[in-house]
Every structure is written in C-alpha cells, then in structure tokens.
Amino acid sequence: MYPVVLGVHNLVRWLVLLAGVWAVALAWRGWLARGGWTGREAMASRLFVGALDLQVLLGVMLYAFFSPLTRGAFGDFGAAMRDPAVRYFLVEHVAIMVGAIVAAHVGAARVKRAATDAERFQRASIWLGIALAAVGGFIPWARPLLPSF
C-alpha cells in the first residue's frame, strides 16, 4: 500500500502546483489590473485549497500509517533528528506544509469576507502566494518527478 499512496501523493503535488500557480496568477492579474472578482478566480482558489487538502490527507496517511521511514524514526527519535534526510521528512517538510495549508485556508476565508474585489485580489495574492511559495520551496525535488507504480 505504501508505494501506491506515495505515488498518488507524488502525482497530486503537480495538481497542487498547477492549481496554485493558476490561482496566484489570476489573483495578481486581477489585483494589478483592478479587475472584477469572477467565478473563475473563486474556482481557481477553491481548486488550490482543495488540492492542498487532498495532498495533506495523503501525507498524513503516509506519515501515520504507511511510511517505513517515519515508523523507523519514531523507534529512535534522537538518531532520526541527527540524520538530515530523515529529519526533513519527519519534521521540516511536515511543519512547512502545515503552515502552507493554514495560509491557504486563512487566505480563502479572508477572500470570502472581503468587502471589495480589490480586497479579494489583494488577499488572495498574498495568502495564496505565501502558501504556494511554501509548497514549492519544500517539495522534495530530489525525489522522482513522476511515480513508478
């Protein structure tokens, strides 16, 4: 089961990145052009946040149930923290990605509560941009770009 969940987690990262780039690009364009917030921008934001939610679900499944790396690391946590590669997946990747999903959800909520389209674009640009930057910066790029089921 581990290779399947890891492979799907790997594929969904591309959905997260594409949806994030699309949502942030639309938000920036609307903010700079002083455009009107439409269903397209709302859909892009929802897709990005939804893809992040799916990715977190898969990540939690890996972390808590399937990953031999985390199971081994919790057996000797001190040794795991001294190994940079293990520490990355055990603590750093998780912490930054949780921060990214929080930023995306806070941004989506703030966008909904905005009084004007200009505020919507500004809030989406900032909050979704932070989430996208965190995700892009902490994806383990050294791993295969596509899974091999």
CYANA upper distance limits for C-alpha pairs under 8 A (distance plus 0.5 A):
  1 MET  CA      5 VAL  CA      6.82
  1 MET  CA     66 PHE  CA      7.66
  2 TYR  CA      6 LEU  CA      6.48
  2 TYR  CA     62 LEU  CA      7.66
  2 TYR  CA     66 PHE  CA      5.64
  2 TYR  CA     67 SER  CA      6.90
  3 PRO  CA      7 GLY  CA      6.39
  3 PRO  CA    149 PHE  CA      7.22
  4 VAL  CA      8 VAL  CA      6.70
  4 VAL  CA    149 PHE  CA      7.01
  5 VAL  CA      9 HIS  CA      6.54
  5 VAL  CA     58 LEU  CA      7.22
  5 VAL  CA     61 MET  CA      8.34
  5 VAL  CA     62 LEU  CA      7.44
  6 LEU  CA     10 ASN  CA      6.58
  6 LEU  CA     58 LEU  CA      8.40
  6 LEU  CA     62 LEU  CA      7.50
  6 LEU  CA    147 PRO  CA      8.45
  7 GLY  CA     11 LEU  CA      6.79
  7 GLY  CA    146 LEU  CA      8.22
  7 GLY  CA    147 PRO  CA      5.38
  7 GLY  CA    148 SER  CA      7.55
  7 GLY  CA    149 PHE  CA      7.08
  8 VAL  CA     12 VAL  CA      6.55
  8 VAL  CA     58 LEU  CA      8.33
  8 VAL  CA    147 PRO  CA      8.24
  9 HIS  CA     13 ARG  CA      6.95
  9 HIS  CA     55 GLN  CA      6.73
  9 HIS  CA     58 LEU  CA      6.37
  9 HIS  CA     59 GLY  CA      7.38
 10 ASN  CA     14 TRP  CA      8.01
 10 ASN  CA    145 LEU  CA      7.99
 10 ASN  CA    146 LEU  CA      7.12
 10 ASN  CA    147 PRO  CA      6.83
 11 LEU  CA     15 LEU  CA      7.65
 11 LEU  CA    146 LEU  CA      7.12
 11 LEU  CA    147 PRO  CA      7.58
 12 VAL  CA     16 VAL  CA      6.71
 12 VAL  CA     51 ALA  CA      7.77
 12 VAL  CA     54 LEU  CA      8.36
 12 VAL  CA     55 GLN  CA      6.79
 13 ARG  CA     17 LEU  CA      6.63
 13 ARG  CA     55 GLN  CA      7.53
 14 TRP  CA     18 LEU  CA      6.52
 15 LEU  CA     19 ALA  CA      6.39
 15 LEU  CA     51 ALA  CA      7.10
 16 VAL  CA     20 GLY  CA      6.37
 16 VAL  CA     48 PHE  CA      6.50
 16 VAL  CA     51 ALA  CA      5.79
 16 VAL  CA     52 LEU  CA      6.49
 16 VAL  CA     55 GLN  CA      8.24
 17 LEU  CA     21 VAL  CA      6.55
 17 LEU  CA    132 LEU  CA      7.72
 17 LEU  CA    135 VAL  CA      8.32
 17 LEU  CA    136 GLY  CA      7.77
 18 LEU  CA     22 TRP  CA      6.61
 19 ALA  CA     23 ALA  CA      6.53
 19 ALA  CA     44 ALA  CA      7.01
 19 ALA  CA     45 SER  CA      8.33
 19 ALA  CA     47 LEU  CA      6.67
 19 ALA  CA     48 PHE  CA      5.30
 19 ALA  CA     51 ALA  CA      8.09
 20 GLY  CA     24 VAL  CA      6.49
 20 GLY  CA     44 ALA  CA      8.37
 20 GLY  CA     45 SER  CA      8.21
 20 GLY  CA     48 PHE  CA      5.68
 20 GLY  CA    128 LEU  CA      7.79
 20 GLY  CA    129 GLY  CA      8.42
 20 GLY  CA    132 LEU  CA      6.29
 21 VAL  CA     25 ALA  CA      6.33
 21 VAL  CA    132 LEU  CA      7.84
 22 TRP  CA     26 LEU  CA      6.65
 22 TRP  CA     44 ALA  CA      7.00
 23 ALA  CA     27 ALA  CA      6.65
 23 ALA  CA     41 GLU  CA      7.13
 23 ALA  CA     44 ALA  CA      5.26
 23 ALA  CA     45 SER  CA      5.76
 23 ALA  CA     48 PHE  CA      7.30
 23 ALA  CA    128 LEU  CA      8.02
 24 VAL  CA     28 TRP  CA      6.54
 24 VAL  CA    124 ALA  CA      7.54
 24 VAL  CA    125 SER  CA      6.09
 24 VAL  CA    128 LEU  CA      6.72
 24 VAL  CA    129 GLY  CA      6.37
 25 ALA  CA     29 ARG  CA      6.51
 26 LEU  CA     30 GLY  CA      6.53
 26 LEU  CA     41 GLU  CA      6.74
 27 ALA  CA     31 TRP  CA      6.53
 27 ALA  CA     41 GLU  CA      7.46
 27 ALA  CA    121 PHE  CA      5.43
 27 ALA  CA    122 GLN  CA      7.67
 27 ALA  CA    124 ALA  CA      6.36
 27 ALA  CA    125 SER  CA      5.61
 28 TRP  CA     32 LEU  CA      6.52
 28 TRP  CA    121 PHE  CA      7.29
 28 TRP  CA    122 GLN  CA      8.07
 28 TRP  CA    125 SER  CA      6.07
 29 ARG  CA     33 ALA  CA      6.38
 29 ARG  CA     35 GLY  CA      8.43
 30 GLY  CA     34 ARG  CA      6.01
 30 GLY  CA     35 GLY  CA      5.23
 30 GLY  CA     36 GLY  CA      7.40
 30 GLY  CA     37 TRP  CA      7.86
 30 GLY  CA    118 ALA  CA      8.35
 30 GLY  CA    121 PHE  CA      6.50
 31 TRP  CA     35 GLY  CA      7.21
 31 TRP  CA    118 ALA  CA      6.61
 31 TRP  CA    121 PHE  CA      5.47
 31 TRP  CA    122 GLN  CA      6.39
 31 TRP  CA    125 SER  CA      8.24
 34 ARG  CA    118 ALA  CA      6.90
 35 GLY  CA    117 ASP  CA      7.94
 35 GLY  CA    118 ALA  CA      8.06
 36 GLY  CA    117 ASP  CA      6.21
 36 GLY  CA    118 ALA  CA      8.22
 37 TRP  CA     41 GLU  CA      6.82
 37 TRP  CA     42 ALA  CA      8.06
 37 TRP  CA    117 ASP  CA      5.84
 37 TRP  CA    120 ARG  CA      7.69
 37 TRP  CA    121 PHE  CA      7.76
 38 THR  CA     42 ALA  CA      7.06
 39 GLY  CA     43 MET  CA      6.41
 40 ARG  CA     44 ALA  CA      6.67
 41 GLU  CA     45 SER  CA      6.73
 42 ALA  CA     46 ARG  CA      6.67
 43 MET  CA     47 LEU  CA      6.50
 44 ALA  CA     48 PHE  CA      6.72
 45 SER  CA     49 VAL  CA      6.76
 45 SER  CA    108 ALA  CA      7.57
 45 SER  CA    124 ALA  CA      8.30
 45 SER  CA    128 LEU  CA      8.40
 46 ARG  CA     50 GLY  CA      6.34
 46 ARG  CA    108 ALA  CA      8.24
 47 LEU  CA     51 ALA  CA      6.42
 48 PHE  CA     52 LEU  CA      6.69
 49 VAL  CA     53 ASP  CA      6.69
 49 VAL  CA    101 ILE  CA      7.99
 49 VAL  CA    104 ALA  CA      6.59
 49 VAL  CA    105 HIS  CA      7.27
 49 VAL  CA    108 ALA  CA      8.28
 50 GLY  CA     54 LEU  CA      6.78
 51 ALA  CA     55 GLN  CA      6.62
 52 LEU  CA     56 VAL  CA      6.60
 52 LEU  CA    101 ILE  CA      6.98
 53 ASP  CA     57 LEU  CA      6.74
 53 ASP  CA    101 ILE  CA      7.90
 54 LEU  CA     58 LEU  CA      6.83
 55 GLN  CA     59 GLY  CA      6.55
 56 VAL  CA     60 VAL  CA      6.50
 56 VAL  CA     97 MET  CA      8.48
 57 LEU  CA     61 MET  CA      6.78
 58 LEU  CA     62 LEU  CA      6.77
 59 GLY  CA     63 TYR  CA      6.49
 60 VAL  CA     64 ALA  CA      6.28
 60 VAL  CA     65 PHE  CA      8.42
 61 MET  CA     65 PHE  CA      6.01
 61 MET  CA     66 PHE  CA      7.03
 62 LEU  CA     66 PHE  CA      5.26
 62 LEU  CA     67 SER  CA      5.60
 63 TYR  CA     67 SER  CA      6.29
 63 TYR  CA     70 THR  CA      6.64
 64 ALA  CA     70 THR  CA      8.10
 67 SER  CA     71 ARG  CA      6.97
 68 PRO  CA     72 GLY  CA      6.51
 69 LEU  CA     73 ALA  CA      6.56
 69 LEU  CA     86 VAL  CA      7.69
 70 THR  CA     74 PHE  CA      6.61
 70 THR  CA     89 PHE  CA      8.41
 70 THR  CA     90 LEU  CA      6.89
 71 ARG  CA     75 GLY  CA      7.06
 72 GLY  CA     76 ASP  CA      7.49
 73 ALA  CA     77 PHE  CA      5.88
 73 ALA  CA     79 ALA  CA      8.07
 73 ALA  CA     80 ALA  CA      5.63
 73 ALA  CA     86 VAL  CA      7.78
 73 ALA  CA     90 LEU  CA      8.07
 74 PHE  CA     80 ALA  CA      8.21
 76 ASP  CA     80 ALA  CA      6.82
 77 PHE  CA     81 MET  CA      6.69
 78 GLY  CA     82 ARG  CA      7.08
 79 ALA  CA     83 ASP  CA      7.10
 80 ALA  CA     84 PRO  CA      8.44
 80 ALA  CA     86 VAL  CA      6.23
 80 ALA  CA     87 ARG  CA      6.47
 81 MET  CA     86 VAL  CA      7.51
 81 MET  CA     87 ARG  CA      5.52
 82 ARG  CA     87 ARG  CA      7.71
 83 ASP  CA     87 ARG  CA      6.48
 84 PRO  CA     88 TYR  CA      6.50
 85 ALA  CA     89 PHE  CA      7.36
 86 VAL  CA     90 LEU  CA      6.50
 87 ARG  CA     91 VAL  CA      6.13
 87 ARG  CA     92 GLU  CA      7.20
 88 TYR  CA     92 GLU  CA      5.25
 88 TYR  CA     93 HIS  CA      6.15
 89 PHE  CA     93 HIS  CA      5.78
 89 PHE  CA     94 VAL  CA      7.23
 90 LEU  CA     94 VAL  CA      7.27
 91 VAL  CA     95 ALA  CA      6.48
 92 GLU  CA     96 ILE  CA      6.71
 93 HIS  CA     97 MET  CA      6.57
 93 HIS  CA    138 PHE  CA      6.60
 93 HIS  CA    139 ILE  CA      8.07
 94 VAL  CA     98 VAL  CA      6.55
 95 ALA  CA     99 GLY  CA      6.76
 96 ILE  CA    100 ALA  CA      6.67
 96 ILE  CA    134 ALA  CA      6.98
 96 ILE  CA    135 VAL  CA      8.12
 96 ILE  CA    138 PHE  CA      7.52
 97 MET  CA    101 ILE  CA      6.74
 97 MET  CA    134 ALA  CA      7.43
 97 MET  CA    135 VAL  CA      6.77
 97 MET  CA    138 PHE  CA      8.00
 98 VAL  CA    102 VAL  CA      6.68
 99 GLY  CA    103 ALA  CA      6.64
 99 GLY  CA    131 ALA  CA      8.10
 99 GLY  CA    134 ALA  CA      8.31
100 ALA  CA    104 ALA  CA      6.70
100 ALA  CA    130 ILE  CA      7.62
100 ALA  CA    131 ALA  CA      4.78
100 ALA  CA    132 LEU  CA      7.72
100 ALA  CA    134 ALA  CA      6.23
100 ALA  CA    135 VAL  CA      6.89
101 ILE  CA    105 HIS  CA      6.64
101 ILE  CA    131 ALA  CA      7.11
102 VAL  CA    106 VAL  CA      6.49
103 ALA  CA    107 GLY  CA      6.42
103 ALA  CA    127 TRP  CA      6.19
103 ALA  CA    128 LEU  CA      7.35
103 ALA  CA    130 ILE  CA      7.29
103 ALA  CA    131 ALA  CA      6.02
104 ALA  CA    108 ALA  CA      6.59
104 ALA  CA    127 TRP  CA      6.56
104 ALA  CA    128 LEU  CA      5.79
104 ALA  CA    130 ILE  CA      8.41
104 ALA  CA    131 ALA  CA      6.05
105 HIS  CA    109 ALA  CA      6.66
106 VAL  CA    110 ARG  CA      6.59
106 VAL  CA    127 TRP  CA      7.77
107 GLY  CA    111 VAL  CA      6.51
107 GLY  CA    123 ARG  CA      6.78
107 GLY  CA    124 ALA  CA      6.42
107 GLY  CA    126 ILE  CA      8.31
107 GLY  CA    127 TRP  CA      5.22
107 GLY  CA    128 LEU  CA      6.69
108 ALA  CA    112 LYS  CA      6.85
108 ALA  CA    124 ALA  CA      7.52
108 ALA  CA    127 TRP  CA      8.48
108 ALA  CA    128 LEU  CA      8.43
109 ALA  CA    113 ARG  CA      6.97
110 ARG  CA    114 ALA  CA      6.68
110 ARG  CA    120 ARG  CA      8.27
110 ARG  CA    123 ARG  CA      7.23
111 VAL  CA    119 GLU  CA      7.89
111 VAL  CA    120 ARG  CA      5.28
111 VAL  CA    121 PHE  CA      8.19
111 VAL  CA    123 ARG  CA      6.42
111 VAL  CA    124 ALA  CA      6.70
112 LYS  CA    120 ARG  CA      7.93
114 ALA  CA    119 GLU  CA      6.17
114 ALA  CA    120 ARG  CA      6.04
115 ALA  CA    119 GLU  CA      7.29
115 ALA  CA    120 ARG  CA      8.23
116 THR  CA    120 ARG  CA      6.89
117 ASP  CA    121 PHE  CA      6.71
118 ALA  CA    122 GLN  CA      6.64
119 GLU  CA    123 ARG  CA      6.45
120 ARG  CA    124 ALA  CA      6.48
121 PHE  CA    125 SER  CA      6.43
122 GLN  CA    126 ILE  CA      6.75
123 ARG  CA    127 TRP  CA      6.43
123 ARG  CA    128 LEU  CA      8.42
124 ALA  CA    128 LEU  CA      5.86
124 ALA  CA    129 GLY  CA      7.87
125 SER  CA    129 GLY  CA      5.93
126 ILE  CA    130 ILE  CA      6.63
127 TRP  CA    131 ALA  CA      6.84
128 LEU  CA    132 LEU  CA      6.54
129 GLY  CA    133 ALA  CA      6.55
130 ILE  CA    134 ALA  CA      6.68
131 ALA  CA    135 VAL  CA      6.70
132 LEU  CA    136 GLY  CA      6.50
133 ALA  CA    137 GLY  CA      6.40
134 ALA  CA    138 PHE  CA      6.65
135 VAL  CA    139 ILE  CA      6.55
141 TRP  CA    145 LEU  CA      7.80
